[in-house]
Amino acid sequence: MARSVFTCSTCGATAAKWHGQCPSCSDWNTLVEEAAPAKTARGAKASPARAVPLREVSAEQVARLGTGIGELDRVLGGGIVPGSVILLGGSPGI
């Protein structure tokens, strides 16, 4: 038996049965019937993710803005990355 799913043409949400109204975005008559994606065979396992040593991870170097506070710059990896948000916390009076 061929299975199908109903996908909203507005928001992309899927439903197992047809509804007059999309349960996600509440638009009316936007669900379109499509063939359900094929399932993997029972017992078939996806290949596990491989752990990578940190020294093998490559990262793009980004220009950082120094704060003038040596220890803070060290903790932040050389300063503040433009466009980032940093939350600092501590006990009162520190």
PDB file of N, CA, C and O in Angstrom:
ATOM      1  N   MET A   1       0.838  -1.178   0.000  1.00  0.00           N
ATOM      2  CA  MET A   1       0.000   0.000   0.000  1.00  0.00           C
ATOM      3  C   MET A   1       0.884   1.243   0.000  1.00  0.00           C
ATOM      4  O   MET A   1       1.743   1.392   0.869  1.00  0.00           O
ATOM      5  N   ALA A   2       0.689   2.104  -0.933  1.00  0.00           N
ATOM      6  CA  ALA A   2       1.480   3.322  -1.031  1.00  0.00           C
ATOM      7  C   ALA A   2       0.998   4.323   0.019  1.00  0.00           C
ATOM      8  O   ALA A   2      -0.195   4.606   0.126  1.00  0.00           O
ATOM      9  N   ARG A   3       1.940   4.846   0.780  1.00  0.00           N
ATOM     10  CA  ARG A   3       1.594   5.821   1.801  1.00  0.00           C
ATOM     11  C   ARG A   3       1.759   7.222   1.237  1.00  0.00           C
ATOM     12  O   ARG A   3       2.523   7.453   0.300  1.00  0.00           O
ATOM     13  N   SER A   4       1.026   8.140   1.828  1.00  0.00           N
ATOM     14  CA  SER A   4       1.153   9.523   1.391  1.00  0.00           C
ATOM     15  C   SER A   4       1.108  10.436   2.605  1.00  0.00           C
ATOM     16  O   SER A   4       0.613  10.061   3.669  1.00  0.00           O
ATOM     17  N   VAL A   5       1.628  11.625   2.427  1.00  0.00           N
ATOM     18  CA  VAL A   5       1.579  12.666   3.450  1.00  0.00           C
ATOM     19  C   VAL A   5       0.983  13.901   2.804  1.00  0.00           C
ATOM     20  O   VAL A   5       0.984  14.040   1.581  1.00  0.00           O
ATOM     21  N   PHE A   6       0.488  14.770   3.612  1.00  0.00           N
ATOM     22  CA  PHE A   6      -0.098  16.006   3.121  1.00  0.00           C
ATOM     23  C   PHE A   6       0.782  17.154   3.575  1.00  0.00           C
ATOM     24  O   PHE A   6       0.981  17.356   4.773  1.00  0.00           O
ATOM     25  N   THR A   7       1.312  17.910   2.614  1.00  0.00           N
ATOM     26  CA  THR A   7       2.256  18.995   2.888  1.00  0.00           C
ATOM     27  C   THR A   7       1.586  20.329   2.606  1.00  0.00           C
ATOM     28  O   THR A   7       0.922  20.502   1.584  1.00  0.00           O
ATOM     29  N   CYS A   8       1.768  21.271   3.529  1.00  0.00           N
ATOM     30  CA  CYS A   8       1.193  22.601   3.354  1.00  0.00           C
ATOM     31  C   CYS A   8       2.015  23.370   2.327  1.00  0.00           C
ATOM     32  O   CYS A   8       3.238  23.455   2.436  1.00  0.00           O
ATOM     33  N   SER A   9       1.339  23.924   1.337  1.00  0.00           N
ATOM     34  CA  SER A   9       2.044  24.683   0.297  1.00  0.00           C
ATOM     35  C   SER A   9       2.466  26.066   0.781  1.00  0.00           C
ATOM     36  O   SER A   9       3.225  26.751   0.097  1.00  0.00           O
ATOM     37  N   THR A  10       1.988  26.484   1.945  1.00  0.00           N
ATOM     38  CA  THR A  10       2.362  27.783   2.491  1.00  0.00           C
ATOM     39  C   THR A  10       3.576  27.682   3.420  1.00  0.00           C
ATOM     40  O   THR A  10       4.570  28.385   3.236  1.00  0.00           O
ATOM     41  N   CYS A  11       3.479  26.790   4.426  1.00  0.00           N
ATOM     42  CA  CYS A  11       4.543  26.742   5.437  1.00  0.00           C
ATOM     43  C   CYS A  11       5.407  25.489   5.371  1.00  0.00           C
ATOM     44  O   CYS A  11       6.460  25.448   6.008  1.00  0.00           O
ATOM     45  N   GLY A  12       4.998  24.462   4.618  1.00  0.00           N
ATOM     46  CA  GLY A  12       5.798  23.255   4.478  1.00  0.00           C
ATOM     47  C   GLY A  12       5.553  22.211   5.554  1.00  0.00           C
ATOM     48  O   GLY A  12       6.203  21.166   5.546  1.00  0.00           O
ATOM     49  N   ALA A  13       4.629  22.464   6.486  1.00  0.00           N
ATOM     50  CA  ALA A  13       4.326  21.484   7.532  1.00  0.00           C
ATOM     51  C   ALA A  13       3.694  20.252   6.900  1.00  0.00           C
ATOM     52  O   ALA A  13       3.060  20.346   5.850  1.00  0.00           O
ATOM     53  N   THR A  14       3.866  19.095   7.539  1.00  0.00           N
ATOM     54  CA  THR A  14       3.285  17.870   7.017  1.00  0.00           C
ATOM     55  C   THR A  14       2.265  17.314   7.996  1.00  0.00           C
ATOM     56  O   THR A  14       2.363  17.530   9.204  1.00  0.00           O
ATOM     57  N   ALA A  15       1.289  16.598   7.465  1.00  0.00           N
ATOM     58  CA  ALA A  15       0.257  15.953   8.265  1.00  0.00           C
ATOM     59  C   ALA A  15      -0.013  14.582   7.680  1.00  0.00           C
ATOM     60  O   ALA A  15       0.152  14.372   6.478  1.00  0.00           O
ATOM     61  N   ALA A  16      -0.433  13.640   8.530  1.00  0.00           N
ATOM     62  CA  ALA A  16      -0.703  12.281   8.072  1.00  0.00           C
ATOM     63  C   ALA A  16      -2.031  12.197   7.332  1.00  0.00           C
ATOM     64  O   ALA A  16      -2.203  11.353   6.452  1.00  0.00           O
ATOM     65  N   LYS A  17      -2.978  13.075   7.690  1.00  0.00           N
ATOM     66  CA  LYS A  17      -4.295  13.073   7.047  1.00  0.00           C
ATOM     67  C   LYS A  17      -4.592  14.465   6.504  1.00  0.00           C
ATOM     68  O   LYS A  17      -4.009  15.459   6.937  1.00  0.00           O
ATOM     69  N   TRP A  18      -5.509  14.510   5.552  1.00  0.00           N
ATOM     70  CA  TRP A  18      -5.902  15.802   4.999  1.00  0.00           C
ATOM     71  C   TRP A  18      -6.784  16.528   5.995  1.00  0.00           C
ATOM     72  O   TRP A  18      -7.677  15.928   6.594  1.00  0.00           O
ATOM     73  N   HIS A  19      -6.542  17.797   6.171  1.00  0.00           N
ATOM     74  CA  HIS A  19      -7.370  18.672   6.989  1.00  0.00           C
ATOM     75  C   HIS A  19      -7.762  19.834   6.084  1.00  0.00           C
ATOM     76  O   HIS A  19      -7.035  20.150   5.143  1.00  0.00           O
ATOM     77  N   GLY A  20      -8.865  20.457   6.345  1.00  0.00           N
ATOM     78  CA  GLY A  20      -9.236  21.624   5.565  1.00  0.00           C
ATOM     79  C   GLY A  20      -8.319  22.788   5.858  1.00  0.00           C
ATOM     80  O   GLY A  20      -8.111  23.662   5.017  1.00  0.00           O
ATOM     81  N   GLN A  21      -7.763  22.790   7.083  1.00  0.00           N
ATOM     82  CA  GLN A  21      -6.917  23.894   7.531  1.00  0.00           C
ATOM     83  C   GLN A  21      -5.585  23.322   7.991  1.00  0.00           C
ATOM     84  O   GLN A  21      -5.546  22.299   8.674  1.00  0.00           O
ATOM     85  N   CYS A  22      -4.500  23.976   7.620  1.00  0.00           N
ATOM     86  CA  CYS A  22      -3.167  23.526   8.039  1.00  0.00           C
ATOM     87  C   CYS A  22      -3.064  23.644   9.558  1.00  0.00           C
ATOM     88  O   CYS A  22      -3.340  24.710  10.107  1.00  0.00           O
ATOM     89  N   PRO A  23      -2.669  22.558  10.255  1.00  0.00           N
ATOM     90  CA  PRO A  23      -2.565  22.621  11.704  1.00  0.00           C
ATOM     91  C   PRO A  23      -1.416  23.519  12.188  1.00  0.00           C
ATOM     92  O   PRO A  23      -1.385  23.901  13.358  1.00  0.00           O
ATOM     93  N   SER A  24      -0.494  23.849  11.318  1.00  0.00           N
ATOM     94  CA  SER A  24       0.654  24.661  11.711  1.00  0.00           C
ATOM     95  C   SER A  24       0.422  26.159  11.491  1.00  0.00           C
ATOM     96  O   SER A  24       0.552  26.950  12.425  1.00  0.00           O
ATOM     97  N   CYS A  25       0.080  26.547  10.259  1.00  0.00           N
ATOM     98  CA  CYS A  25      -0.040  27.978   9.939  1.00  0.00           C
ATOM     99  C   CYS A  25      -1.486  28.461   9.860  1.00  0.00           C
ATOM    100  O   CYS A  25      -1.729  29.659   9.712  1.00  0.00           O
ATOM    101  N   SER A  26      -2.451  27.541   9.958  1.00  0.00           N
ATOM    102  CA  SER A  26      -3.887  27.845   9.955  1.00  0.00           C
ATOM    103  C   SER A  26      -4.421  28.354   8.619  1.00  0.00           C
ATOM    104  O   SER A  26      -5.534  28.879   8.578  1.00  0.00           O
ATOM    105  N   ASP A  27      -3.666  28.218   7.517  1.00  0.00           N
ATOM    106  CA  ASP A  27      -4.186  28.587   6.199  1.00  0.00           C
ATOM    107  C   ASP A  27      -5.153  27.501   5.736  1.00  0.00           C
ATOM    108  O   ASP A  27      -4.965  26.324   6.044  1.00  0.00           O
ATOM    109  N   TRP A  28      -6.176  27.893   5.004  1.00  0.00           N
ATOM    110  CA  TRP A  28      -7.181  26.963   4.531  1.00  0.00           C
ATOM    111  C   TRP A  28      -6.831  26.413   3.149  1.00  0.00           C
ATOM    112  O   TRP A  28      -6.302  27.128   2.298  1.00  0.00           O
ATOM    113  N   ASN A  29      -7.135  25.135   2.943  1.00  0.00           N
ATOM    114  CA  ASN A  29      -7.009  24.438   1.653  1.00  0.00           C
ATOM    115  C   ASN A  29      -5.616  24.546   1.036  1.00  0.00           C
ATOM    116  O   ASN A  29      -5.480  24.761  -0.169  1.00  0.00           O
ATOM    117  N   THR A  30      -4.595  24.398   1.859  1.00  0.00           N
ATOM    118  CA  THR A  30      -3.222  24.481   1.354  1.00  0.00           C
ATOM    119  C   THR A  30      -2.498  23.136   1.421  1.00  0.00           C
ATOM    120  O   THR A  30      -1.350  23.038   0.987  1.00  0.00           O
ATOM    121  N   LEU A  31      -3.150  22.089   1.961  1.00  0.00           N
ATOM    122  CA  LEU A  31      -2.495  20.782   2.074  1.00  0.00           C
ATOM    123  C   LEU A  31      -2.561  20.042   0.749  1.00  0.00           C
ATOM    124  O   LEU A  31      -3.632  19.890   0.160  1.00  0.00           O
ATOM    125  N   VAL A  32      -1.400  19.581   0.285  1.00  0.00           N
ATOM    126  CA  VAL A  32      -1.277  18.885  -0.996  1.00  0.00           C
ATOM    127  C   VAL A  32      -0.760  17.475  -0.715  1.00  0.00           C
ATOM    128  O   VAL A  32       0.207  17.302   0.027  1.00  0.00           O
ATOM    129  N   GLU A  33      -1.401  16.478  -1.303  1.00  0.00           N
ATOM    130  CA  GLU A  33      -0.993  15.087  -1.086  1.00  0.00           C
ATOM    131  C   GLU A  33       0.274  14.772  -1.868  1.00  0.00           C
ATOM    132  O   GLU A  33       0.385  15.090  -3.052  1.00  0.00           O
ATOM    133  N   GLU A  34       1.234  14.138  -1.185  1.00  0.00           N
ATOM    134  CA  GLU A  34       2.500  13.731  -1.800  1.00  0.00           C
ATOM    135  C   GLU A  34       2.836  12.329  -1.327  1.00  0.00           C
ATOM    136  O   GLU A  34       2.335  11.875  -0.299  1.00  0.00           O
ATOM    137  N   ALA A  35       3.683  11.648  -2.079  1.00  0.00           N
ATOM    138  CA  ALA A  35       4.144  10.324  -1.666  1.00  0.00           C
ATOM    139  C   ALA A  35       5.022  10.469  -0.429  1.00  0.00           C
ATOM    140  O   ALA A  35       5.855  11.371  -0.351  1.00  0.00           O
ATOM    141  N   ALA A  36       4.829   9.579   0.531  1.00  0.00           N
ATOM    142  CA  ALA A  36       5.626   9.613   1.754  1.00  0.00           C
ATOM    143  C   ALA A  36       7.049   9.188   1.435  1.00  0.00           C
ATOM    144  O   ALA A  36       7.258   8.335   0.573  1.00  0.00           O
ATOM    145  N   PRO A  37       8.038   9.769   2.118  1.00  0.00           N
ATOM    146  CA  PRO A  37       9.424   9.344   1.885  1.00  0.00           C
ATOM    147  C   PRO A  37       9.597   7.881   2.274  1.00  0.00           C
ATOM    148  O   PRO A  37       8.996   7.410   3.240  1.00  0.00           O
ATOM    149  N   ALA A  38      10.417   7.172   1.519  1.00  0.00           N
ATOM    150  CA  ALA A  38      10.648   5.754   1.783  1.00  0.00           C
ATOM    151  C   ALA A  38      11.380   5.595   3.102  1.00  0.00           C
ATOM    152  O   ALA A  38      12.310   6.339   3.413  1.00  0.00           O
ATOM    153  N   LYS A  39      10.937   4.599   3.877  1.00  0.00           N
ATOM    154  CA  LYS A  39      11.582   4.323   5.152  1.00  0.00           C
ATOM    155  C   LYS A  39      12.744   3.367   4.930  1.00  0.00           C
ATOM    156  O   LYS A  39      12.750   2.592   3.973  1.00  0.00           O
ATOM    157  N   THR A  40      13.725   3.429   5.821  1.00  0.00           N
ATOM    158  CA  THR A  40      14.841   2.497   5.726  1.00  0.00           C
ATOM    159  C   THR A  40      14.361   1.130   6.192  1.00  0.00           C
ATOM    160  O   THR A  40      13.388   1.026   6.938  1.00  0.00           O
ATOM    161  N   ALA A  41      15.036   0.102   5.755  1.00  0.00           N
ATOM    162  CA  ALA A  41      14.666  -1.253   6.137  1.00  0.00           C
ATOM    163  C   ALA A  41      14.766  -1.406   7.649  1.00  0.00           C
ATOM    164  O   ALA A  41      15.633  -0.816   8.293  1.00  0.00           O
ATOM    165  N   ARG A  42      13.872  -2.199   8.194  1.00  0.00           N
ATOM    166  CA  ARG A  42      13.860  -2.404   9.635  1.00  0.00           C
ATOM    167  C   ARG A  42      15.184  -3.021  10.074  1.00  0.00           C
ATOM    168  O   ARG A  42      15.665  -3.973   9.459  1.00  0.00           O
ATOM    169  N   GLY A  43      15.753  -2.490  11.110  1.00  0.00           N
ATOM    170  CA  GLY A  43      17.018  -2.998  11.609  1.00  0.00           C
ATOM    171  C   GLY A  43      18.222  -2.367  10.930  1.00  0.00           C
ATOM    172  O   GLY A  43      19.346  -2.529  11.404  1.00  0.00           O
ATOM    173  N   ALA A  44      18.012  -1.650   9.826  1.00  0.00           N
ATOM    174  CA  ALA A  44      19.135  -0.999   9.155  1.00  0.00           C
ATOM    175  C   ALA A  44      19.566   0.198  10.000  1.00  0.00           C
ATOM    176  O   ALA A  44      18.738   0.984  10.459  1.00  0.00           O
ATOM    177  N   LYS A  45      20.832   0.313  10.189  1.00  0.00           N
ATOM    178  CA  LYS A  45      21.349   1.402  11.008  1.00  0.00           C
ATOM    179  C   LYS A  45      22.083   2.402  10.130  1.00  0.00           C
ATOM    180  O   LYS A  45      22.788   2.036   9.189  1.00  0.00           O
ATOM    181  N   ALA A  46      21.901   3.664  10.459  1.00  0.00           N
ATOM    182  CA  ALA A  46      22.645   4.704   9.756  1.00  0.00           C
ATOM    183  C   ALA A  46      24.088   4.657  10.235  1.00  0.00           C
ATOM    184  O   ALA A  46      24.360   4.252  11.365  1.00  0.00           O
ATOM    185  N   SER A  47      25.002   5.067   9.385  1.00  0.00           N
ATOM    186  CA  SER A  47      26.394   5.055   9.801  1.00  0.00           C
ATOM    187  C   SER A  47      26.587   6.086  10.909  1.00  0.00           C
ATOM    188  O   SER A  47      26.142   7.226  10.781  1.00  0.00           O
ATOM    189  N   PRO A  48      27.244   5.692  11.989  1.00  0.00           N
ATOM    190  CA  PRO A  48      27.411   6.613  13.114  1.00  0.00           C
ATOM    191  C   PRO A  48      28.351   7.757  12.754  1.00  0.00           C
ATOM    192  O   PRO A  48      29.231   7.622  11.904  1.00  0.00           O
ATOM    193  N   ALA A  49      28.142   8.876  13.418  1.00  0.00           N
ATOM    194  CA  ALA A  49      29.021  10.022  13.204  1.00  0.00           C
ATOM    195  C   ALA A  49      30.404   9.678  13.746  1.00  0.00           C
ATOM    196  O   ALA A  49      30.533   9.002  14.767  1.00  0.00           O
ATOM    197  N   ARG A  50      31.415  10.142  13.066  1.00  0.00           N
ATOM    198  CA  ARG A  50      32.788   9.852  13.463  1.00  0.00           C
ATOM    199  C   ARG A  50      33.312  11.007  14.296  1.00  0.00           C
ATOM    200  O   ARG A  50      33.186  12.171  13.915  1.00  0.00           O
ATOM    201  N   ALA A  51      33.903  10.673  15.439  1.00  0.00           N
ATOM    202  CA  ALA A  51      34.517  11.690  16.281  1.00  0.00           C
ATOM    203  C   ALA A  51      35.788  12.197  15.605  1.00  0.00           C
ATOM    204  O   ALA A  51      36.553  11.415  15.040  1.00  0.00           O
ATOM    205  N   VAL A  52      36.007  13.499  15.666  1.00  0.00           N
ATOM    206  CA  VAL A  52      37.178  14.110  15.051  1.00  0.00           C
ATOM    207  C   VAL A  52      37.985  14.803  16.140  1.00  0.00           C
ATOM    208  O   VAL A  52      37.434  15.597  16.902  1.00  0.00           O
ATOM    209  N   PRO A  53      39.279  14.516  16.227  1.00  0.00           N
ATOM    210  CA  PRO A  53      40.100  15.209  17.219  1.00  0.00           C
ATOM    211  C   PRO A  53      40.063  16.722  16.980  1.00  0.00           C
ATOM    212  O   PRO A  53      40.018  17.178  15.837  1.00  0.00           O
ATOM    213  N   LEU A  54      40.083  17.474  18.048  1.00  0.00           N
ATOM    214  CA  LEU A  54      39.983  18.922  17.964  1.00  0.00           C
ATOM    215  C   LEU A  54      41.082  19.512  17.089  1.00  0.00           C
ATOM    216  O   LEU A  54      40.842  20.494  16.386  1.00  0.00           O
ATOM    217  N   ARG A  55      42.264  18.945  17.115  1.00  0.00           N
ATOM    218  CA  ARG A  55      43.370  19.488  16.308  1.00  0.00           C
ATOM    219  C   ARG A  55      43.113  19.344  14.807  1.00  0.00           C
ATOM    220  O   ARG A  55      43.749  20.031  14.007  1.00  0.00           O
ATOM    221  N   GLU A  56      42.181  18.452  14.411  1.00  0.00           N
ATOM    222  CA  GLU A  56      41.858  18.256  12.997  1.00  0.00           C
ATOM    223  C   GLU A  56      40.691  19.128  12.527  1.00  0.00           C
ATOM    224  O   GLU A  56      40.373  19.146  11.338  1.00  0.00           O
ATOM    225  N   VAL A  57      40.061  19.840  13.438  1.00  0.00           N
ATOM    226  CA  VAL A  57      38.937  20.697  13.083  1.00  0.00           C
ATOM    227  C   VAL A  57      39.479  22.016  12.558  1.00  0.00           C
ATOM    228  O   VAL A  57      40.318  22.655  13.193  1.00  0.00           O
ATOM    229  N   SER A  58      38.985  22.417  11.386  1.00  0.00           N
ATOM    230  CA  SER A  58      39.437  23.690  10.837  1.00  0.00           C
ATOM    231  C   SER A  58      38.347  24.729  11.058  1.00  0.00           C
ATOM    232  O   SER A  58      37.158  24.429  10.951  1.00  0.00           O
ATOM    233  N   ALA A  59      38.758  25.937  11.364  1.00  0.00           N
ATOM    234  CA  ALA A  59      37.814  27.020  11.589  1.00  0.00           C
ATOM    235  C   ALA A  59      38.325  28.267  10.886  1.00  0.00           C
ATOM    236  O   ALA A  59      39.528  28.519  10.822  1.00  0.00           O
ATOM    237  N   GLU A  60      37.398  29.025  10.371  1.00  0.00           N
ATOM    238  CA  GLU A  60      37.749  30.264   9.694  1.00  0.00           C
ATOM    239  C   GLU A  60      38.258  31.278  10.722  1.00  0.00           C
ATOM    240  O   GLU A  60      37.648  31.459  11.776  1.00  0.00           O
ATOM    241  N   GLN A  61      39.351  31.923  10.418  1.00  0.00           N
ATOM    242  CA  GLN A  61      39.884  32.950  11.302  1.00  0.00           C
ATOM    243  C   GLN A  61      39.085  34.231  11.109  1.00  0.00           C
ATOM    244  O   GLN A  61      38.899  34.695   9.985  1.00  0.00           O
ATOM    245  N   VAL A  62      38.620  34.792  12.205  1.00  0.00           N
ATOM    246  CA  VAL A  62      37.801  35.991  12.171  1.00  0.00           C
ATOM    247  C   VAL A  62      38.528  37.095  12.931  1.00  0.00           C
ATOM    248  O   VAL A  62      39.066  36.868  14.015  1.00  0.00           O
ATOM    249  N   ALA A  63      38.538  38.297  12.346  1.00  0.00           N
ATOM    250  CA  ALA A  63      39.151  39.438  13.029  1.00  0.00           C
ATOM    251  C   ALA A  63      38.365  39.712  14.305  1.00  0.00           C
ATOM    252  O   ALA A  63      37.135  39.733  14.286  1.00  0.00           O
ATOM    253  N   ARG A  64      39.067  39.920  15.407  1.00  0.00           N
ATOM    254  CA  ARG A  64      38.433  40.154  16.699  1.00  0.00           C
ATOM    255  C   ARG A  64      38.787  41.537  17.213  1.00  0.00           C
ATOM    256  O   ARG A  64      39.834  42.095  16.885  1.00  0.00           O
ATOM    257  N   LEU A  65      37.898  42.070  18.017  1.00  0.00           N
ATOM    258  CA  LEU A  65      38.109  43.379  18.618  1.00  0.00           C
ATOM    259  C   LEU A  65      38.599  43.191  20.037  1.00  0.00           C
ATOM    260  O   LEU A  65      37.903  42.597  20.859  1.00  0.00           O
ATOM    261  N   GLY A  66      39.796  43.691  20.340  1.00  0.00           N
ATOM    262  CA  GLY A  66      40.343  43.581  21.683  1.00  0.00           C
ATOM    263  C   GLY A  66      39.571  44.459  22.661  1.00  0.00           C
ATOM    264  O   GLY A  66      39.146  45.562  22.317  1.00  0.00           O
ATOM    265  N   THR A  67      39.393  43.960  23.887  1.00  0.00           N
ATOM    266  CA  THR A  67      38.661  44.717  24.899  1.00  0.00           C
ATOM    267  C   THR A  67      39.591  45.582  25.740  1.00  0.00           C
ATOM    268  O   THR A  67      39.140  46.509  26.413  1.00  0.00           O
ATOM    269  N   GLY A  68      40.879  45.285  25.703  1.00  0.00           N
ATOM    270  CA  GLY A  68      41.818  45.984  26.566  1.00  0.00           C
ATOM    271  C   GLY A  68      41.957  45.301  27.917  1.00  0.00           C
ATOM    272  O   GLY A  68      42.787  45.707  28.731  1.00  0.00           O
ATOM    273  N   ILE A  69      41.163  44.274  28.167  1.00  0.00           N
ATOM    274  CA  ILE A  69      41.248  43.485  29.395  1.00  0.00           C
ATOM    275  C   ILE A  69      41.886  42.161  28.997  1.00  0.00           C
ATOM    276  O   ILE A  69      41.236  41.313  28.385  1.00  0.00           O
ATOM    277  N   GLY A  70      43.151  41.985  29.342  1.00  0.00           N
ATOM    278  CA  GLY A  70      43.932  40.843  28.876  1.00  0.00           C
ATOM    279  C   GLY A  70      43.294  39.494  29.142  1.00  0.00           C
ATOM    280  O   GLY A  70      43.218  38.656  28.243  1.00  0.00           O
ATOM    281  N   GLU A  71      42.833  39.270  30.367  1.00  0.00           N
ATOM    282  CA  GLU A  71      42.260  37.972  30.709  1.00  0.00           C
ATOM    283  C   GLU A  71      40.946  37.734  29.956  1.00  0.00           C
ATOM    284  O   GLU A  71      40.686  36.606  29.536  1.00  0.00           O
ATOM    285  N   LEU A  72      40.125  38.749  29.777  1.00  0.00           N
ATOM    286  CA  LEU A  72      38.876  38.606  29.027  1.00  0.00           C
ATOM    287  C   LEU A  72      39.172  38.293  27.561  1.00  0.00           C
ATOM    288  O   LEU A  72      38.530  37.428  26.966  1.00  0.00           O
ATOM    289  N   ASP A  73      40.142  38.996  26.983  1.00  0.00           N
ATOM    290  CA  ASP A  73      40.522  38.717  25.598  1.00  0.00           C
ATOM    291  C   ASP A  73      41.019  37.280  25.448  1.00  0.00           C
ATOM    292  O   ASP A  73      40.739  36.630  24.442  1.00  0.00           O
ATOM    293  N   ARG A  74      41.754  36.783  26.445  1.00  0.00           N
ATOM    294  CA  ARG A  74      42.267  35.412  26.397  1.00  0.00           C
ATOM    295  C   ARG A  74      41.114  34.409  26.437  1.00  0.00           C
ATOM    296  O   ARG A  74      41.105  33.440  25.678  1.00  0.00           O
ATOM    297  N   VAL A  75      40.145  34.641  27.323  1.00  0.00           N
ATOM    298  CA  VAL A  75      39.000  33.737  27.444  1.00  0.00           C
ATOM    299  C   VAL A  75      38.165  33.751  26.168  1.00  0.00           C
ATOM    300  O   VAL A  75      37.619  32.721  25.772  1.00  0.00           O
ATOM    301  N   LEU A  76      38.065  34.900  25.530  1.00  0.00           N
ATOM    302  CA  LEU A  76      37.273  35.026  24.308  1.00  0.00           C
ATOM    303  C   LEU A  76      38.047  34.608  23.063  1.00  0.00           C
ATOM    304  O   LEU A  76      37.529  34.731  21.953  1.00  0.00           O
ATOM    305  N   GLY A  77      39.251  34.127  23.218  1.00  0.00           N
ATOM    306  CA  GLY A  77      40.025  33.664  22.077  1.00  0.00           C
ATOM    307  C   GLY A  77      40.681  34.784  21.299  1.00  0.00           C
ATOM    308  O   GLY A  77      40.969  34.631  20.111  1.00  0.00           O
ATOM    309  N   GLY A  78      40.920  35.907  21.953  1.00  0.00           N
ATOM    310  CA  GLY A  78      41.607  37.009  21.293  1.00  0.00           C
ATOM    311  C   GLY A  78      40.774  38.277  21.220  1.00  0.00           C
ATOM    312  O   GLY A  78      41.253  39.289  20.709  1.00  0.00           O
ATOM    313  N   GLY A  79      39.564  38.256  21.705  1.00  0.00           N
ATOM    314  CA  GLY A  79      38.712  39.435  21.686  1.00  0.00           C
ATOM    315  C   GLY A  79      37.304  39.101  21.247  1.00  0.00           C
ATOM    316  O   GLY A  79      36.946  37.934  21.081  1.00  0.00           O
ATOM    317  N   ILE A  80      36.514  40.138  21.064  1.00  0.00           N
ATOM    318  CA  ILE A  80      35.111  39.972  20.694  1.00  0.00           C
ATOM    319  C   ILE A  80      34.984  39.848  19.177  1.00  0.00           C
ATOM    320  O   ILE A  80      35.565  40.629  18.424  1.00  0.00           O
ATOM    321  N   VAL A  81      34.215  38.853  18.749  1.00  0.00           N
ATOM    322  CA  VAL A  81      33.933  38.674  17.322  1.00  0.00           C
ATOM    323  C   VAL A  81      32.827  39.659  16.943  1.00  0.00           C
ATOM    324  O   VAL A  81      31.770  39.656  17.575  1.00  0.00           O
ATOM    325  N   PRO A  82      33.043  40.503  15.927  1.00  0.00           N
ATOM    326  CA  PRO A  82      32.003  41.452  15.533  1.00  0.00           C
ATOM    327  C   PRO A  82      30.693  40.737  15.196  1.00  0.00           C
ATOM    328  O   PRO A  82      30.687  39.732  14.486  1.00  0.00           O
ATOM    329  N   GLY A  83      29.592  41.267  15.711  1.00  0.00           N
ATOM    330  CA  GLY A  83      28.284  40.685  15.467  1.00  0.00           C
ATOM    331  C   GLY A  83      27.890  39.618  16.460  1.00  0.00           C
ATOM    332  O   GLY A  83      26.790  39.073  16.375  1.00  0.00           O
ATOM    333  N   SER A  84      28.772  39.304  17.407  1.00  0.00           N
ATOM    334  CA  SER A  84      28.447  38.272  18.384  1.00  0.00           C
ATOM    335  C   SER A  84      27.860  38.898  19.644  1.00  0.00           C
ATOM    336  O   SER A  84      27.923  40.112  19.842  1.00  0.00           O
ATOM    337  N   VAL A  85      27.296  38.055  20.479  1.00  0.00           N
ATOM    338  CA  VAL A  85      26.747  38.490  21.762  1.00  0.00           C
ATOM    339  C   VAL A  85      27.466  37.709  22.845  1.00  0.00           C
ATOM    340  O   VAL A  85      27.631  36.494  22.738  1.00  0.00           O
ATOM    341  N   ILE A  86      27.893  38.403  23.884  1.00  0.00           N
ATOM    342  CA  ILE A  86      28.600  37.769  24.986  1.00  0.00           C
ATOM    343  C   ILE A  86      27.869  38.114  26.270  1.00  0.00           C
ATOM    344  O   ILE A  86      27.580  39.280  26.536  1.00  0.00           O
ATOM    345  N   LEU A  87      27.568  37.085  27.071  1.00  0.00           N
ATOM    346  CA  LEU A  87      26.908  37.285  28.337  1.00  0.00           C
ATOM    347  C   LEU A  87      27.935  37.090  29.441  1.00  0.00           C
ATOM    348  O   LEU A  87      28.506  36.008  29.579  1.00  0.00           O
ATOM    349  N   LEU A  88      28.172  38.130  30.225  1.00  0.00           N
ATOM    350  CA  LEU A  88      29.083  38.050  31.352  1.00  0.00           C
ATOM    351  C   LEU A  88      28.268  38.024  32.624  1.00  0.00           C
ATOM    352  O   LEU A  88      27.304  38.776  32.769  1.00  0.00           O
ATOM    353  N   GLY A  89      28.651  37.162  33.545  1.00  0.00           N
ATOM    354  CA  GLY A  89      27.933  37.064  34.817  1.00  0.00           C
ATOM    355  C   GLY A  89      28.912  36.893  35.953  1.00  0.00           C
ATOM    356  O   GLY A  89      30.055  36.485  35.749  1.00  0.00           O
ATOM    357  N   GLY A  90      28.465  37.202  37.129  1.00  0.00           N
ATOM    358  CA  GLY A  90      29.296  37.050  38.296  1.00  0.00           C
ATOM    359  C   GLY A  90      28.554  37.506  39.536  1.00  0.00           C
ATOM    360  O   GLY A  90      27.453  38.051  39.449  1.00  0.00           O
ATOM    361  N   SER A  91      29.152  37.285  40.672  1.00  0.00           N
ATOM    362  CA  SER A  91      28.557  37.711  41.935  1.00  0.00           C
ATOM    363  C   SER A  91      28.574  39.226  42.027  1.00  0.00           C
ATOM    364  O   SER A  91      29.456  39.863  41.451  1.00  0.00           O
ATOM    365  N   PRO A  92      27.622  39.818  42.735  1.00  0.00           N
ATOM    366  CA  PRO A  92      27.593  41.274  42.895  1.00  0.00           C
ATOM    367  C   PRO A  92      28.896  41.781  43.518  1.00  0.00           C
ATOM    368  O   PRO A  92      29.412  41.185  44.463  1.00  0.00           O
ATOM    369  N   GLY A  93      29.418  42.874  42.985  1.00  0.00           N
ATOM    370  CA  GLY A  93      30.616  43.494  43.513  1.00  0.00           C
ATOM    371  C   GLY A  93      31.916  42.985  42.934  1.00  0.00           C
ATOM    372  O   GLY A  93      32.987  43.469  43.301  1.00  0.00           O
ATOM    373  N   ILE A  94      31.845  42.021  42.038  1.00  0.00           N
ATOM    374  CA  ILE A  94      33.075  41.481  41.463  1.00  0.00           C
ATOM    375  C   ILE A  94      33.564  42.384  40.364  1.00  0.00           C
ATOM    376  O   ILE A  94      34.593  42.105  39.748  1.00  0.00           O
TER     377      ILE A  94
END
